[in-house]
Amino acid sequence: MFDKILIANRGEIACRVIKTARRMGIKTVAVYSDADRDALHVEMADEAVHIGPAAAAQSYLVIEKIIEACKATGAQAVHPGYGFLSEREAFPKALAEAGIVFIGPNPGAIAAMGDKIESKKAAAAAKVSTVPGYLGVIEGPEQAVTIADEIGYPVMIKASAGGGGKGMRIAYSAGEVAEGFARAKSEAASSFGDDRVFVEKFITDPRHIEIQVLGDKHGNVIYLGERECSIQRRNQKVIEEAPSPLLDEATRRLMGEQAVALAKAVGYDSAGTVEFVAGQDKSFYFLEMNTRLQVEHPVTEMITGIDLVEEMIRVAAGEKLQISQSDVKLNGWSVESRIYAEDPVRNFLPSTGRLVTYRPPQEGETDGVTVRNDTGVYEGGEISIYYDPMIAKLVTHAPTRLQAIEAQATALDAFAIDGIRHNIPFLSALMQHPRWQSGKLSTGFIAEEFPQGFKAPAPEGDVALRMAAVGAAIDHLLNERKRHISGQMRQASSVQFDRERVVLLGQERHEVVIEDIEGGFAVVIDGQAWPIVSGWLPGQPVWTGTVGGEEIAVQVRPILNGAVLSHAGASSEVRVYTRREAELAALMPERLEADTGKQLLCPMPGLVKAINVSVGQDIKVGEPLCIVEAMKMENVLRAERDGTISKIHAKEGDSLAVDAVIMEFA
């Protein structure tokens, strides 16, 4: 077994590998760029080596710098994590020449399966069902359009060396193929250093189901069940679960056996994932194989009890698999939410900045329910523009699917993040969605259920009443504290706060009364008493306690004269007044938002890649105005109405803050 390994990665996955290595008694070496000097993985590792500037192409993607770090520290092996060099065939070859072990598959398997075009050819040769498409390298947009016309729309334009939704576009017409081809090639080149793309038929109403395989260097390969990853946005997975609510045991076995056959055909000898696109009728087609550890591997670990990182390390050290196919048992259900630094109400555009607050829910097992949080950040740390926007992966495990979903919803409510925009409100709303809870999924779920984008719904029913009760409870606690402020003027009698209050939940009005009960107090709303028990203190970002006997968590963000409360996917401003204060508040004028209709604002922090128009140019609705790159994704900003360009404030290469004015219209 190795004494010391180096992790050629950053963030959450680097921390994840370090945890397992530490448990195995293996020392670790972290590498870091200028942007990651104070990163969590640097702090966690036994040693750390600086490898260059913030740009990945000058640091994490430079093989020579990784090898130099290994030699300088005496690391015997390298775990690549996912992304960066994890699927680059040249990486394990270079490591082998330097006498360093690669904790991953052999270069031949990477060449056969890591390349999306070659993997489809290999799958077809192995008689695995594949999606109709053109597997050759496409030279230009004209050829791409011709191929798409022959296959039939819609089509998927996909980077050959791609992953993580980058270098991928869906096109429904010849015009979209031409534009999507250019964007996919550009993203593929910047993210993977390989701009080859291919075109295949896009299966409508599909589900994304993948099989986890595990092989060793002695010819043994097994599969560890499946993961359903159909909840996607811009082809990027958002929520994953294991097992899939679609599959029965016979289909699971058939998919698993095909995945193993394909892995054996290329001599696969590590952890890897065979991805399938599945129809609602349980038909399935080979999509691609990821020759690395997947982002969503924790859900498989939770239902199998197998540490995939440990297995990768042991296999790389030459050990045989200690488990056979008959030993693999699926236990319970697991759900994972990817928590991203992005603004869900701004079409999920990236958000960067400092994590002023970062308080994840408590990890561990309680009453058969497990909460796990894989992360690479900490409170006070910074989310950079240079890398993937992932903050954490929140994982829950329970005996049944609905219990795992309920646990996930509760954990999301208790996850406090501030200082940047994040997608927790969206994830919370998803957990409450009836279609998600019923398991009727497809990769079009988000586009179909949120066609106008996401806006946190207003609370309704019992959720609204619980939030009103919490708002009143917070106000009552603050009033109790005011009674004990020292130095107050003496009164003839002690100050008595009015216990009849008005709670404004957004535009909804609730008249409440605070009543003392044994062991505490209750909030009476519309004649119904809600006993409150909580140890919450002012300043804490999450209110936890019981309302009417039900244990809940509520996000609390202070605002003027109140707080924004978020719970169970709903969010609302909450203000608590006396009856007289409520009458006066109703007379206050509302503040009007500034009119920005004649300006194009930068929707997220990013780099201007191109300005597509000039001053004086007439534009039509839908016409591309500029391209802004953020976190390795290119975003085309289009005209929302006809007009004329009057001023352009930005130029190619500018780094812009959110809401910076890019151009103005006449």
ABEGO torsion letter per residue (X at the ends): XBABBBBBBBEAAAAAAAAAAAAAGBBBBBBBBAAAAABAAAAABABBBBAEBABAAABAABAAAAAAAAAAAGBABBBAEBEEAAABAAAAAAAAAAGBBBBEBBAAAAAAAABAAAAAAAAAAAGBBBBBBBABBBABAAAAAAAAAAAEOBBBBBBAABEGGBGBBBBABAAAAAAAAAAAAAAAAAAAGBABBBBBBBBBGBBBBBBBBBBBAAGBBBBAEBBBAABBBGGBBABBBOBBAABBAAAAAAAAAAAAAAAAAAGBABBBBBBBBBBAAGBBBBABBBBBBBAAAAAAAAAAGBBAAAAAAAAAAGBBBABBAAABBBBEBBBBBBBBBBBAAAGGBBBBEBBABBBBBBBEBBGGBBBBBBBABBBGBBBBAABBABABBBBBBBABAAAAAAAAAAAAAABBBBGBBBAAAAAAAAAABAAAAAGBBBAAAAAAABAAEBBBBBBBEAAAAAAAAAAAAAAAAAAAAAAABBGBBBBABBBBBBABBBBBBEABBBBBBBBBBBGEBBBBBGGBBBBBBBABBBGBABBBEBBGGBBBBBBBBBBBGEBBBBBGGBBBBBBBBBAAAAAAAAABBBBBBBBAAABBBBABBBBBABBABBBGBBBBBGBBABBBBBGGBBBBBBBABBEBBABBABBBGBBBBBGBBABBBX
